[in-house]
């Protein structure tokens, strides 16, 4: 009888460890509605902000780190911040950025990109493509994997 109880305790312990492991995955970024490709350890090049295409040479990209941080380049300035899992999805920010001034349209594009990134509540990955959506499901930014 002691052997059966011990075995059941062992199974419950392993199930608890498994649940803790899964919960940790969602907090670190890989569980943020990301299927297909990995969300972390990939540099994501922005291709559209809303319906506005972004030229490849604009160098607007983002990278999600395993520790829950986010970093990237908005075309003129580099930025970094945090990524937090919430009950309804995720929250990006606050973001901090360097303060270099660039000529328009680069500054307008950068402002739009950083604003859209901070409005995102869902990131969806399908193969080499990632989209960010707001809480109403509107497309904010479309990305392509670089790495």
Secondary structure, DSSP 8 states (H G I E B T S, - for coil): -HHHHHHHHHHHHHHHHHHHHHHHHHHHTTTSSB-SS-SBT-EEEEEEETTEE--GGG-EEEEE-TTSEEEEEESSSEEEEEEEE-SSSEEEEEEEE------TTHHHHHHHHHHHHHH--EEEEETTEEEEE-TT--EEEEEEE--
